[in-house]
Amino acid sequence: MISHPCVKVNLGLSVLRKREDSYHELETLFLPYPLIHDTLEIIRADSYSETNAKLFSEYAGQGDDGRIRQAIREDGKLMITIARDKAVDWDPLNDLSARAYALLDNDFDLPPVKIFLEKTSPVGAGLGGGSADAAYALRMLSELFELGLDDAILASYAARLGSDCAFFIYRRPMIGEGRGEILTPYDGLDWHCPDDSLPLETGAFPVLEGLELRVHVPEGIAVNTKEAYGGIVPRDRLGKVLLPLREALALPVEAWKDALVNDFEATVFKLHPELAAIKRRLYEEGAVYASMSGSGSALFSLHRPQG
């Protein structure tokens, strides 16, 4: 079974207050963005892999350059292979897709599987690629072993793996609250998105309010979530009134520039002023709206279609 976990962007990201459990209360609109995606294959341990040979031929290269890593769980129930253009600098068994298997295996005693992950979505960019892998893995495992888990149950498992994981179960515009795991469908925007079940042609941009949505991932910049939160000032301590997310979303797109805010920009742009420069350039090049996504380095922009 093969899928193509897509990334997301955050349209507005409000950090409302610090919670007693040390997390922050957030509010955002999640949007899927299928033009950037990974490739994930999960098979029974004795089945034929459609991706294994391809991954090793494309990523193994001459000698061990770390672009492909493989690991087997101690009990032998899981073998996972991860390939990436840059080095896979984490333990494959700690990958969120492997943790998704462990979560369901604990409850359902799953048969042994092999996971093959081609990691083409950026790491540390605020696009949620790892969370997407986890959510898609949960759905694939439920289908592969006929567990019969509906979206609500899958989302509850996903929320245990990460704050934005549950969104990827639904893959449609959703307001995220709490840590991001409390989700409400949002139909207040004119939103058209290509099907993410297959790899897409470059240029098949999602359309929001009649505008093309484009994602920009700067090379060589990754933002650590901890450092992004390090300088954040929650809105309840700012001492000034900012427009609530739903009210900002209801404004014409042309008014979003000043009303629809990602609160992490204040912190991250100080750490990486080159990201602020990219945002300014996007506006200079005609973007109707531009913003950072999540707490990472990626930015996205809305443009009037060419022609």
ChimeraX commands (.cxc) that place a marker at each C-alpha (Angstrom):
marker #1 position 0.00,0.00,0.00 radius 0.5
marker #1 position 1.43,3.37,-1.07 radius 0.5
marker #1 position 0.32,6.90,-0.23 radius 0.5
marker #1 position 1.69,10.43,-0.66 radius 0.5
marker #1 position 1.46,12.34,2.65 radius 0.5
marker #1 position 1.09,16.03,1.84 radius 0.5
marker #1 position 2.20,19.00,3.95 radius 0.5
marker #1 position 0.09,21.85,5.35 radius 0.5
marker #1 position 0.22,25.61,5.77 radius 0.5
marker #1 position -1.19,27.67,8.63 radius 0.5
marker #1 position -3.43,30.55,7.65 radius 0.5
marker #1 position -3.00,32.71,10.72 radius 0.5
marker #1 position -1.44,31.27,13.88 radius 0.5
marker #1 position -2.42,32.88,17.18 radius 0.5
marker #1 position -0.65,31.99,20.43 radius 0.5
marker #1 position -3.40,32.91,22.89 radius 0.5
marker #1 position -2.04,31.96,26.31 radius 0.5
marker #1 position 0.30,29.66,28.24 radius 0.5
marker #1 position -1.55,26.68,29.71 radius 0.5
marker #1 position -1.05,25.08,33.11 radius 0.5
marker #1 position 0.31,21.95,31.40 radius 0.5
marker #1 position 3.12,24.13,29.90 radius 0.5
marker #1 position 1.66,23.92,26.39 radius 0.5
marker #1 position 0.31,26.99,24.63 radius 0.5
marker #1 position -3.29,27.56,23.60 radius 0.5
marker #1 position -3.29,28.06,19.83 radius 0.5
marker #1 position -5.73,29.01,17.09 radius 0.5
marker #1 position -5.05,28.51,13.39 radius 0.5
marker #1 position -6.57,27.43,10.10 radius 0.5
marker #1 position -4.86,24.36,8.63 radius 0.5
marker #1 position -4.83,24.00,4.85 radius 0.5
marker #1 position -3.45,20.95,2.97 radius 0.5
marker #1 position -0.78,21.58,0.34 radius 0.5
marker #1 position -0.27,18.48,-1.83 radius 0.5
marker #1 position 2.41,19.91,-4.16 radius 0.5
marker #1 position 4.94,19.02,-1.44 radius 0.5
marker #1 position 4.63,15.45,-0.23 radius 0.5
marker #1 position 6.48,12.32,0.85 radius 0.5
marker #1 position 6.00,8.79,-0.47 radius 0.5
marker #1 position 5.04,6.19,2.12 radius 0.5
marker #1 position 4.71,2.46,1.53 radius 0.5
marker #1 position 3.55,-0.01,4.19 radius 0.5
marker #1 position 3.41,-3.73,3.43 radius 0.5
marker #1 position 3.09,-6.97,5.30 radius 0.5
marker #1 position 6.52,-8.32,6.17 radius 0.5
marker #1 position 6.30,-11.11,3.60 radius 0.5
marker #1 position 4.93,-8.93,0.76 radius 0.5
marker #1 position 6.70,-7.46,-2.27 radius 0.5
marker #1 position 7.82,-3.82,-2.02 radius 0.5
marker #1 position 7.28,-1.51,-4.98 radius 0.5
marker #1 position 9.65,1.14,-3.61 radius 0.5
marker #1 position 12.54,-0.74,-1.95 radius 0.5
marker #1 position 14.69,-1.22,-5.05 radius 0.5
marker #1 position 14.01,2.34,-6.23 radius 0.5
marker #1 position 15.06,3.86,-2.91 radius 0.5
marker #1 position 18.32,1.94,-2.74 radius 0.5
marker #1 position 19.20,2.64,-6.37 radius 0.5
marker #1 position 18.54,6.39,-6.02 radius 0.5
marker #1 position 19.81,7.10,-2.51 radius 0.5
marker #1 position 22.41,4.49,-1.54 radius 0.5
marker #1 position 25.09,5.86,-3.89 radius 0.5
marker #1 position 28.77,5.12,-3.35 radius 0.5
marker #1 position 29.49,4.24,0.25 radius 0.5
marker #1 position 27.46,5.27,3.27 radius 0.5
marker #1 position 26.54,8.95,2.96 radius 0.5
marker #1 position 23.60,8.67,5.34 radius 0.5
marker #1 position 20.92,9.38,2.74 radius 0.5
marker #1 position 19.27,6.05,3.37 radius 0.5
marker #1 position 18.90,4.37,6.76 radius 0.5
marker #1 position 17.26,1.16,7.78 radius 0.5
marker #1 position 16.37,-0.21,11.20 radius 0.5
marker #1 position 14.60,-3.25,12.65 radius 0.5
marker #1 position 12.74,-3.24,15.94 radius 0.5
marker #1 position 14.10,-5.60,18.59 radius 0.5
marker #1 position 11.07,-7.88,18.38 radius 0.5
marker #1 position 11.41,-8.07,14.59 radius 0.5
marker #1 position 7.86,-6.84,13.95 radius 0.5
marker #1 position 8.89,-3.64,12.18 radius 0.5
marker #1 position 11.54,-2.90,9.58 radius 0.5
marker #1 position 11.69,0.71,8.44 radius 0.5
marker #1 position 13.69,2.25,5.60 radius 0.5
marker #1 position 13.95,6.04,5.20 radius 0.5
marker #1 position 15.55,7.77,2.22 radius 0.5
marker #1 position 16.25,11.48,1.87 radius 0.5
marker #1 position 18.40,13.72,-0.35 radius 0.5
marker #1 position 20.10,15.03,2.78 radius 0.5
marker #1 position 21.29,12.73,5.52 radius 0.5
marker #1 position 18.66,10.91,7.56 radius 0.5
marker #1 position 19.97,12.24,10.87 radius 0.5
marker #1 position 17.43,10.60,13.15 radius 0.5
marker #1 position 16.81,7.02,14.26 radius 0.5
marker #1 position 14.26,5.51,11.84 radius 0.5
marker #1 position 12.59,3.73,14.76 radius 0.5
marker #1 position 11.84,7.16,16.26 radius 0.5
marker #1 position 10.26,8.40,13.05 radius 0.5
marker #1 position 6.60,9.31,13.52 radius 0.5
marker #1 position 5.53,6.70,10.98 radius 0.5
marker #1 position 7.25,4.01,13.05 radius 0.5
marker #1 position 5.68,5.41,16.22 radius 0.5
marker #1 position 2.28,5.25,14.51 radius 0.5
marker #1 position 2.79,1.52,13.97 radius 0.5
marker #1 position 3.89,1.08,17.60 radius 0.5
marker #1 position 0.77,2.89,18.83 radius 0.5
marker #1 position -1.65,0.65,16.94 radius 0.5
marker #1 position 0.43,-2.47,17.55 radius 0.5
marker #1 position 0.11,-1.89,21.28 radius 0.5
marker #1 position -3.69,-1.95,21.02 radius 0.5
marker #1 position -4.26,-4.43,18.18 radius 0.5
marker #1 position -1.16,-6.68,18.14 radius 0.5
marker #1 position -0.57,-6.03,14.45 radius 0.5
marker #1 position 1.25,-8.47,12.15 radius 0.5
marker #1 position 4.86,-7.58,11.22 radius 0.5
marker #1 position 5.27,-4.87,8.57 radius 0.5
marker #1 position 7.88,-3.09,6.50 radius 0.5
marker #1 position 7.74,0.69,6.12 radius 0.5
marker #1 position 9.47,2.51,3.27 radius 0.5
marker #1 position 9.52,6.32,3.47 radius 0.5
marker #1 position 10.92,8.60,0.80 radius 0.5
marker #1 position 11.28,11.89,2.68 radius 0.5
marker #1 position 11.02,14.75,0.18 radius 0.5
marker #1 position 9.15,17.25,2.38 radius 0.5
marker #1 position 11.49,19.64,4.24 radius 0.5
marker #1 position 12.40,19.17,7.90 radius 0.5
marker #1 position 12.09,22.13,10.28 radius 0.5
marker #1 position 10.09,24.21,7.83 radius 0.5
marker #1 position 6.78,24.39,9.72 radius 0.5
marker #1 position 4.94,22.34,7.09 radius 0.5
marker #1 position 4.19,19.29,9.23 radius 0.5
marker #1 position 5.69,16.65,6.94 radius 0.5
marker #1 position 6.49,14.26,9.79 radius 0.5
marker #1 position 3.01,14.69,11.25 radius 0.5
marker #1 position 1.52,13.90,7.86 radius 0.5
marker #1 position 3.57,10.70,7.64 radius 0.5
marker #1 position 2.22,9.62,11.03 radius 0.5
marker #1 position -1.41,10.32,10.17 radius 0.5
marker #1 position -1.23,8.62,6.79 radius 0.5
marker #1 position 0.51,5.63,8.39 radius 0.5
marker #1 position -2.34,5.28,10.89 radius 0.5
marker #1 position -4.93,5.30,8.10 radius 0.5
marker #1 position -2.93,2.87,5.96 radius 0.5
marker #1 position -2.47,0.42,8.82 radius 0.5
marker #1 position -6.18,0.56,9.64 radius 0.5
marker #1 position -7.02,-0.24,6.00 radius 0.5
marker #1 position -4.26,-2.84,5.54 radius 0.5
marker #1 position -5.37,-4.85,8.57 radius 0.5
marker #1 position -9.08,-4.01,8.37 radius 0.5
marker #1 position -9.21,-2.42,11.81 radius 0.5
marker #1 position -12.31,-0.40,10.91 radius 0.5
marker #1 position -11.11,2.81,12.59 radius 0.5
marker #1 position -13.15,5.85,11.57 radius 0.5
marker #1 position -11.72,9.36,11.20 radius 0.5
marker #1 position -12.56,10.38,14.76 radius 0.5
marker #1 position -10.74,7.40,16.24 radius 0.5
marker #1 position -7.78,7.80,13.88 radius 0.5
marker #1 position -7.59,11.49,14.83 radius 0.5
marker #1 position -7.52,10.60,18.53 radius 0.5
marker #1 position -4.55,8.30,17.90 radius 0.5
marker #1 position -2.88,10.95,15.74 radius 0.5
marker #1 position -3.23,13.59,18.46 radius 0.5
marker #1 position -1.14,11.37,20.74 radius 0.5
marker #1 position 1.74,11.56,18.25 radius 0.5
marker #1 position 1.81,15.33,17.71 radius 0.5
marker #1 position -0.23,18.49,18.02 radius 0.5
marker #1 position -0.94,18.87,14.29 radius 0.5
marker #1 position -1.07,15.16,13.38 radius 0.5
marker #1 position -4.84,14.88,13.68 radius 0.5
marker #1 position -5.40,17.47,10.93 radius 0.5
marker #1 position -3.84,15.16,8.35 radius 0.5
marker #1 position -6.49,12.53,8.98 radius 0.5
marker #1 position -9.04,14.93,7.46 radius 0.5
marker #1 position -6.96,16.75,4.79 radius 0.5
marker #1 position -9.40,19.63,4.40 radius 0.5
marker #1 position -9.53,23.18,5.82 radius 0.5
marker #1 position -9.86,22.87,9.60 radius 0.5
marker #1 position -9.70,25.37,12.44 radius 0.5
marker #1 position -7.21,24.05,14.98 radius 0.5
marker #1 position -7.52,25.00,18.66 radius 0.5
marker #1 position -6.08,23.78,21.96 radius 0.5
marker #1 position -2.59,22.51,21.07 radius 0.5
marker #1 position -3.84,22.27,17.49 radius 0.5
marker #1 position -5.55,18.93,18.02 radius 0.5
marker #1 position -9.10,20.30,18.57 radius 0.5
marker #1 position -10.40,20.51,15.01 radius 0.5
marker #1 position -13.47,22.09,13.47 radius 0.5
marker #1 position -14.24,21.96,9.72 radius 0.5
marker #1 position -14.11,25.41,8.13 radius 0.5
marker #1 position -16.13,26.21,5.03 radius 0.5
marker #1 position -15.86,29.99,5.15 radius 0.5
marker #1 position -13.40,30.27,2.26 radius 0.5
marker #1 position -13.50,29.54,-1.45 radius 0.5
marker #1 position -11.01,26.67,-1.41 radius 0.5
marker #1 position -10.08,24.28,-4.21 radius 0.5
marker #1 position -7.25,21.81,-3.80 radius 0.5
marker #1 position -5.95,19.08,-6.14 radius 0.5
marker #1 position -6.34,15.49,-5.02 radius 0.5
marker #1 position -3.29,14.44,-2.98 radius 0.5
marker #1 position -3.76,10.72,-3.58 radius 0.5
marker #1 position -1.22,10.84,-6.41 radius 0.5
marker #1 position 1.90,12.93,-7.12 radius 0.5
marker #1 position 0.89,16.18,-8.79 radius 0.5
marker #1 position 2.21,18.17,-11.69 radius 0.5
marker #1 position 4.13,21.29,-10.66 radius 0.5
marker #1 position 1.89,24.29,-11.22 radius 0.5
marker #1 position -1.36,22.63,-10.14 radius 0.5
marker #1 position -1.61,25.17,-7.36 radius 0.5
marker #1 position -4.32,25.01,-4.71 radius 0.5
marker #1 position -6.67,27.96,-5.17 radius 0.5
marker #1 position -7.85,30.08,-2.24 radius 0.5
marker #1 position -10.36,32.86,-2.84 radius 0.5
marker #1 position -9.49,32.72,-6.55 radius 0.5
marker #1 position -5.76,33.12,-5.85 radius 0.5
marker #1 position -2.94,30.61,-6.34 radius 0.5
marker #1 position -1.37,29.35,-3.13 radius 0.5
marker #1 position 2.40,28.87,-3.41 radius 0.5
marker #1 position 4.85,27.61,-0.79 radius 0.5
marker #1 position 8.44,28.84,-0.56 radius 0.5
marker #1 position 11.05,26.78,1.32 radius 0.5
marker #1 position 14.39,28.61,1.74 radius 0.5
marker #1 position 17.50,26.48,1.45 radius 0.5
marker #1 position 19.65,25.90,4.51 radius 0.5
marker #1 position 17.28,27.31,7.14 radius 0.5
marker #1 position 15.57,25.07,9.66 radius 0.5
marker #1 position 13.80,26.48,12.70 radius 0.5
marker #1 position 13.74,24.45,15.88 radius 0.5
marker #1 position 10.31,24.46,17.53 radius 0.5
marker #1 position 11.84,25.09,20.95 radius 0.5
marker #1 position 13.67,28.21,19.78 radius 0.5
marker #1 position 10.55,29.45,18.00 radius 0.5
marker #1 position 8.58,29.24,21.25 radius 0.5
marker #1 position 11.48,30.66,23.26 radius 0.5
marker #1 position 10.66,34.30,22.60 radius 0.5
marker #1 position 6.94,34.05,22.02 radius 0.5
marker #1 position 4.67,36.46,23.93 radius 0.5
marker #1 position 1.11,35.07,24.19 radius 0.5
marker #1 position -1.66,37.43,23.16 radius 0.5
marker #1 position -3.09,37.63,26.67 radius 0.5
marker #1 position 0.18,39.32,27.74 radius 0.5
marker #1 position 0.67,41.60,24.74 radius 0.5
marker #1 position -1.36,44.48,26.11 radius 0.5
marker #1 position -2.96,45.19,22.74 radius 0.5
marker #1 position -6.01,43.85,20.97 radius 0.5
marker #1 position -5.48,41.73,17.87 radius 0.5
marker #1 position -8.32,40.55,15.68 radius 0.5
marker #1 position -9.53,37.00,16.48 radius 0.5
marker #1 position -8.75,34.46,13.78 radius 0.5
marker #1 position -12.29,33.90,12.54 radius 0.5
marker #1 position -12.91,37.64,12.23 radius 0.5
marker #1 position -9.66,38.11,10.33 radius 0.5
marker #1 position -10.52,35.25,7.96 radius 0.5
marker #1 position -13.87,36.90,7.20 radius 0.5
marker #1 position -12.16,40.03,5.86 radius 0.5
marker #1 position -11.35,40.47,2.15 radius 0.5
marker #1 position -7.99,38.86,1.27 radius 0.5
marker #1 position -6.52,42.30,0.59 radius 0.5
marker #1 position -6.99,43.13,4.29 radius 0.5
marker #1 position -5.26,39.99,5.57 radius 0.5
marker #1 position -1.78,41.54,5.37 radius 0.5
marker #1 position -2.38,43.52,8.57 radius 0.5
marker #1 position -5.11,41.43,10.21 radius 0.5
marker #1 position -4.23,37.75,9.69 radius 0.5
marker #1 position -1.05,37.21,11.67 radius 0.5
marker #1 position 1.31,34.34,12.45 radius 0.5
marker #1 position 2.51,35.23,15.95 radius 0.5
marker #1 position 5.73,33.25,15.50 radius 0.5
marker #1 position 7.00,35.70,12.90 radius 0.5
marker #1 position 7.96,38.18,15.65 radius 0.5
marker #1 position 10.28,35.60,17.22 radius 0.5
marker #1 position 11.54,33.71,14.16 radius 0.5
marker #1 position 12.24,36.80,12.03 radius 0.5
marker #1 position 14.55,38.10,14.77 radius 0.5
marker #1 position 16.48,34.82,14.69 radius 0.5
marker #1 position 16.44,34.61,10.89 radius 0.5
marker #1 position 16.10,38.08,9.34 radius 0.5
marker #1 position 16.52,36.54,5.89 radius 0.5
marker #1 position 13.00,35.11,6.27 radius 0.5
marker #1 position 11.59,38.59,6.85 radius 0.5
marker #1 position 13.42,39.68,3.71 radius 0.5
marker #1 position 11.79,36.86,1.73 radius 0.5
marker #1 position 8.36,37.92,2.93 radius 0.5
marker #1 position 9.03,41.54,1.87 radius 0.5
marker #1 position 10.20,40.31,-1.54 radius 0.5
marker #1 position 7.04,38.26,-2.03 radius 0.5
marker #1 position 4.94,41.39,-1.56 radius 0.5
marker #1 position 7.22,43.35,-3.89 radius 0.5
marker #1 position 6.70,40.64,-6.51 radius 0.5
marker #1 position 2.93,41.03,-6.35 radius 0.5
marker #1 position 1.71,38.66,-3.63 radius 0.5
marker #1 position -1.73,39.59,-2.33 radius 0.5
marker #1 position -0.89,37.94,1.00 radius 0.5
marker #1 position 2.25,36.33,2.41 radius 0.5
marker #1 position 2.98,34.66,5.74 radius 0.5
marker #1 position 5.22,32.22,7.55 radius 0.5
marker #1 position 3.75,28.71,8.00 radius 0.5
marker #1 position 3.70,27.18,11.45 radius 0.5
marker #1 position 6.80,27.86,13.53 radius 0.5
marker #1 position 9.26,26.88,10.80 radius 0.5
marker #1 position 11.14,28.50,7.95 radius 0.5
marker #1 position 8.68,28.02,5.08 radius 0.5
marker #1 position 6.58,30.91,3.83 radius 0.5
marker #1 position 3.56,30.86,1.57 radius 0.5
marker #1 position 1.93,33.47,-0.62 radius 0.5
marker #1 position -1.27,34.10,-2.55 radius 0.5
marker #1 position -0.98,35.32,-6.15 radius 0.5
marker #1 position -3.38,36.25,-8.88 radius 0.5
marker #1 position -3.30,33.50,-11.55 radius 0.5
marker #1 position -1.08,34.24,-14.55 radius 0.5
marker #1 position -2.90,34.96,-17.78 radius 0.5
marker link #1:1,2 radius 0.2
marker link #1:2,3 radius 0.2
marker link #1:3,4 radius 0.2
marker link #1:4,5 radius 0.2
marker link #1:5,6 radius 0.2
marker link #1:6,7 radius 0.2
marker link #1:7,8 radius 0.2
marker link #1:8,9 radius 0.2
marker link #1:9,10 radius 0.2
marker link #1:10,11 radius 0.2
marker link #1:11,12 radius 0.2
marker link #1:12,13 radius 0.2
marker link #1:13,14 radius 0.2
marker link #1:14,15 radius 0.2
marker link #1:15,16 radius 0.2
marker link #1:16,17 radius 0.2
marker link #1:17,18 radius 0.2
marker link #1:18,19 radius 0.2
marker link #1:19,20 radius 0.2
marker link #1:20,21 radius 0.2
marker link #1:21,22 radius 0.2
marker link #1:22,23 radius 0.2
marker link #1:23,24 radius 0.2
marker link #1:24,25 radius 0.2
marker link #1:25,26 radius 0.2
marker link #1:26,27 radius 0.2
marker link #1:27,28 radius 0.2
marker link #1:28,29 radius 0.2
marker link #1:29,30 radius 0.2
marker link #1:30,31 radius 0.2
marker link #1:31,32 radius 0.2
marker link #1:32,33 radius 0.2
marker link #1:33,34 radius 0.2
marker link #1:34,35 radius 0.2
marker link #1:35,36 radius 0.2
marker link #1:36,37 radius 0.2
marker link #1:37,38 radius 0.2
marker link #1:38,39 radius 0.2
marker link #1:39,40 radius 0.2
marker link #1:40,41 radius 0.2
marker link #1:41,42 radius 0.2
marker link #1:42,43 radius 0.2
marker link #1:43,44 radius 0.2
marker link #1:44,45 radius 0.2
marker link #1:45,46 radius 0.2
marker link #1:46,47 radius 0.2
marker link #1:47,48 radius 0.2
marker link #1:48,49 radius 0.2
marker link #1:49,50 radius 0.2
marker link #1:50,51 radius 0.2
marker link #1:51,52 radius 0.2
marker link #1:52,53 radius 0.2
marker link #1:53,54 radius 0.2
marker link #1:54,55 radius 0.2
marker link #1:55,56 radius 0.2
marker link #1:56,57 radius 0.2
marker link #1:57,58 radius 0.2
marker link #1:58,59 radius 0.2
marker link #1:59,60 radius 0.2
marker link #1:60,61 radius 0.2
marker link #1:61,62 radius 0.2
marker link #1:62,63 radius 0.2
marker link #1:63,64 radius 0.2
marker link #1:64,65 radius 0.2
marker link #1:65,66 radius 0.2
marker link #1:66,67 radius 0.2
marker link #1:67,68 radius 0.2
marker link #1:68,69 radius 0.2
marker link #1:69,70 radius 0.2
marker link #1:70,71 radius 0.2
marker link #1:71,72 radius 0.2
marker link #1:72,73 radius 0.2
marker link #1:73,74 radius 0.2
marker link #1:74,75 radius 0.2
marker link #1:75,76 radius 0.2
marker link #1:76,77 radius 0.2
marker link #1:77,78 radius 0.2
marker link #1:78,79 radius 0.2
marker link #1:79,80 radius 0.2
marker link #1:80,81 radius 0.2
marker link #1:81,82 radius 0.2
marker link #1:82,83 radius 0.2
marker link #1:83,84 radius 0.2
marker link #1:84,85 radius 0.2
marker link #1:85,86 radius 0.2
marker link #1:86,87 radius 0.2
marker link #1:87,88 radius 0.2
marker link #1:88,89 radius 0.2
marker link #1:89,90 radius 0.2
marker link #1:90,91 radius 0.2
marker link #1:91,92 radius 0.2
marker link #1:92,93 radius 0.2
marker link #1:93,94 radius 0.2
marker link #1:94,95 radius 0.2
marker link #1:95,96 radius 0.2
marker link #1:96,97 radius 0.2
marker link #1:97,98 radius 0.2
marker link #1:98,99 radius 0.2
marker link #1:99,100 radius 0.2
marker link #1:100,101 radius 0.2
marker link #1:101,102 radius 0.2
marker link #1:102,103 radius 0.2
marker link #1:103,104 radius 0.2
marker link #1:104,105 radius 0.2
marker link #1:105,106 radius 0.2
marker link #1:106,107 radius 0.2
marker link #1:107,108 radius 0.2
marker link #1:108,109 radius 0.2
marker link #1:109,110 radius 0.2
marker link #1:110,111 radius 0.2
marker link #1:111,112 radius 0.2
marker link #1:112,113 radius 0.2
marker link #1:113,114 radius 0.2
marker link #1:114,115 radius 0.2
marker link #1:115,116 radius 0.2
marker link #1:116,117 radius 0.2
marker link #1:117,118 radius 0.2
marker link #1:118,119 radius 0.2
marker link #1:119,120 radius 0.2
marker link #1:120,121 radius 0.2
marker link #1:121,122 radius 0.2
marker link #1:122,123 radius 0.2
marker link #1:123,124 radius 0.2
marker link #1:124,125 radius 0.2
marker link #1:125,126 radius 0.2
marker link #1:126,127 radius 0.2
marker link #1:127,128 radius 0.2
marker link #1:128,129 radius 0.2
marker link #1:129,130 radius 0.2
marker link #1:130,131 radius 0.2
marker link #1:131,132 radius 0.2
marker link #1:132,133 radius 0.2
marker link #1:133,134 radius 0.2
marker link #1:134,135 radius 0.2
marker link #1:135,136 radius 0.2
marker link #1:136,137 radius 0.2
marker link #1:137,138 radius 0.2
marker link #1:138,139 radius 0.2
marker link #1:139,140 radius 0.2
marker link #1:140,141 radius 0.2
marker link #1:141,142 radius 0.2
marker link #1:142,143 radius 0.2
marker link #1:143,144 radius 0.2
marker link #1:144,145 radius 0.2
marker link #1:145,146 radius 0.2
marker link #1:146,147 radius 0.2
marker link #1:147,148 radius 0.2
marker link #1:148,149 radius 0.2
marker link #1:149,150 radius 0.2
marker link #1:150,151 radius 0.2
marker link #1:151,152 radius 0.2
marker link #1:152,153 radius 0.2
marker link #1:153,154 radius 0.2
marker link #1:154,155 radius 0.2
marker link #1:155,156 radius 0.2
marker link #1:156,157 radius 0.2
marker link #1:157,158 radius 0.2
marker link #1:158,159 radius 0.2
marker link #1:159,160 radius 0.2
marker link #1:160,161 radius 0.2
marker link #1:161,162 radius 0.2
marker link #1:162,163 radius 0.2
marker link #1:163,164 radius 0.2
marker link #1:164,165 radius 0.2
marker link #1:165,166 radius 0.2
marker link #1:166,167 radius 0.2
marker link #1:167,168 radius 0.2
marker link #1:168,169 radius 0.2
marker link #1:169,170 radius 0.2
marker link #1:170,171 radius 0.2
marker link #1:171,172 radius 0.2
marker link #1:172,173 radius 0.2
marker link #1:173,174 radius 0.2
marker link #1:174,175 radius 0.2
marker link #1:175,176 radius 0.2
marker link #1:176,177 radius 0.2
marker link #1:177,178 radius 0.2
marker link #1:178,179 radius 0.2
marker link #1:179,180 radius 0.2
marker link #1:180,181 radius 0.2
marker link #1:181,182 radius 0.2
marker link #1:182,183 radius 0.2
marker link #1:183,184 radius 0.2
marker link #1:184,185 radius 0.2
marker link #1:185,186 radius 0.2
marker link #1:186,187 radius 0.2
marker link #1:187,188 radius 0.2
marker link #1:188,189 radius 0.2
marker link #1:189,190 radius 0.2
marker link #1:190,191 radius 0.2
marker link #1:191,192 radius 0.2
marker link #1:192,193 radius 0.2
marker link #1:193,194 radius 0.2
marker link #1:194,195 radius 0.2
marker link #1:195,196 radius 0.2
marker link #1:196,197 radius 0.2
marker link #1:197,198 radius 0.2
marker link #1:198,199 radius 0.2
marker link #1:199,200 radius 0.2
marker link #1:200,201 radius 0.2
marker link #1:201,202 radius 0.2
marker link #1:202,203 radius 0.2
marker link #1:203,204 radius 0.2
marker link #1:204,205 radius 0.2
marker link #1:205,206 radius 0.2
marker link #1:206,207 radius 0.2
marker link #1:207,208 radius 0.2
marker link #1:208,209 radius 0.2
marker link #1:209,210 radius 0.2
marker link #1:210,211 radius 0.2
marker link #1:211,212 radius 0.2
marker link #1:212,213 radius 0.2
marker link #1:213,214 radius 0.2
marker link #1:214,215 radius 0.2
marker link #1:215,216 radius 0.2
marker link #1:216,217 radius 0.2
marker link #1:217,218 radius 0.2
marker link #1:218,219 radius 0.2
marker link #1:219,220 radius 0.2
marker link #1:220,221 radius 0.2
marker link #1:221,222 radius 0.2
marker link #1:222,223 radius 0.2
marker link #1:223,224 radius 0.2
marker link #1:224,225 radius 0.2
marker link #1:225,226 radius 0.2
marker link #1:226,227 radius 0.2
marker link #1:227,228 radius 0.2
marker link #1:228,229 radius 0.2
marker link #1:229,230 radius 0.2
marker link #1:230,231 radius 0.2
marker link #1:231,232 radius 0.2
marker link #1:232,233 radius 0.2
marker link #1:233,234 radius 0.2
marker link #1:234,235 radius 0.2
marker link #1:235,236 radius 0.2
marker link #1:236,237 radius 0.2
marker link #1:237,238 radius 0.2
marker link #1:238,239 radius 0.2
marker link #1:239,240 radius 0.2
marker link #1:240,241 radius 0.2
marker link #1:241,242 radius 0.2
marker link #1:242,243 radius 0.2
marker link #1:243,244 radius 0.2
marker link #1:244,245 radius 0.2
marker link #1:245,246 radius 0.2
marker link #1:246,247 radius 0.2
marker link #1:247,248 radius 0.2
marker link #1:248,249 radius 0.2
marker link #1:249,250 radius 0.2
marker link #1:250,251 radius 0.2
marker link #1:251,252 radius 0.2
marker link #1:252,253 radius 0.2
marker link #1:253,254 radius 0.2
marker link #1:254,255 radius 0.2
marker link #1:255,256 radius 0.2
marker link #1:256,257 radius 0.2
marker link #1:257,258 radius 0.2
marker link #1:258,259 radius 0.2
marker link #1:259,260 radius 0.2
marker link #1:260,261 radius 0.2
marker link #1:261,262 radius 0.2
marker link #1:262,263 radius 0.2
marker link #1:263,264 radius 0.2
marker link #1:264,265 radius 0.2
marker link #1:265,266 radius 0.2
marker link #1:266,267 radius 0.2
marker link #1:267,268 radius 0.2
marker link #1:268,269 radius 0.2
marker link #1:269,270 radius 0.2
marker link #1:270,271 radius 0.2
marker link #1:271,272 radius 0.2
marker link #1:272,273 radius 0.2
marker link #1:273,274 radius 0.2
marker link #1:274,275 radius 0.2
marker link #1:275,276 radius 0.2
marker link #1:276,277 radius 0.2
marker link #1:277,278 radius 0.2
marker link #1:278,279 radius 0.2
marker link #1:279,280 radius 0.2
marker link #1:280,281 radius 0.2
marker link #1:281,282 radius 0.2
marker link #1:282,283 radius 0.2
marker link #1:283,284 radius 0.2
marker link #1:284,285 radius 0.2
marker link #1:285,286 radius 0.2
marker link #1:286,287 radius 0.2
marker link #1:287,288 radius 0.2
marker link #1:288,289 radius 0.2
marker link #1:289,290 radius 0.2
marker link #1:290,291 radius 0.2
marker link #1:291,292 radius 0.2
marker link #1:292,293 radius 0.2
marker link #1:293,294 radius 0.2
marker link #1:294,295 radius 0.2
marker link #1:295,296 radius 0.2
marker link #1:296,297 radius 0.2
marker link #1:297,298 radius 0.2
marker link #1:298,299 radius 0.2
marker link #1:299,300 radius 0.2
marker link #1:300,301 radius 0.2
marker link #1:301,302 radius 0.2
marker link #1:302,303 radius 0.2
marker link #1:303,304 radius 0.2
marker link #1:304,305 radius 0.2
marker link #1:305,306 radius 0.2
marker link #1:306,307 radius 0.2
view
